[in-house]
Amino acid sequence: MKIHGAVLCLILALLVSKNAVAVGTGKTLEFKGSSEGMVVFDGTAHKNAGLSCSDCHNPVVFPKMKQGTVKITMNDLYAGKYCGKCHNGEKAFMIKEHCARCHHKPDVK
């Protein structure tokens, strides 16, 4: 019985740790469809800034964590929604003035 409990605890720990590091070290999320270029989200940069997943993924900022479940527009960001809640020039860089920090156009060859 003790072995079953230990195995169950190990399985639960693995499941929780996988969810806690949805954007793992050295990995990014890419959001396509913008005329200004693909938006690249780097979870490591946000973690290094002292943020946890729940700082953004909560009922106020991003209620859903699955990529593609929220349609984000620049007007929403400028109005202080989603990423714009922090990227307003006070807490983090202002998105209106630093487009290339999020938008990446592919190299044309």
Sequence and secondary structure as in RCSB ss.txt:
>XXXX:A:sequence
MKIHGAVLCLILALLVSKNAVAVGTGKTLEFKGSSEGMVVFDGTAHKNAGLSCSDCHNPVVFPKMKQGTVKITMN
DLYAGKYCGKCHNGEKAFMIKEHCARCHHKPDVK
>XXXX:A:secstr
 HHHHHHHHHHHHHHHHHHHTSS TT EEEE   TT EEEEEHHHHHHTT  HHHHSSSSS S  STTSS   HH
HHHTT GGGGTTTTTSS  GGG GGGTEE     
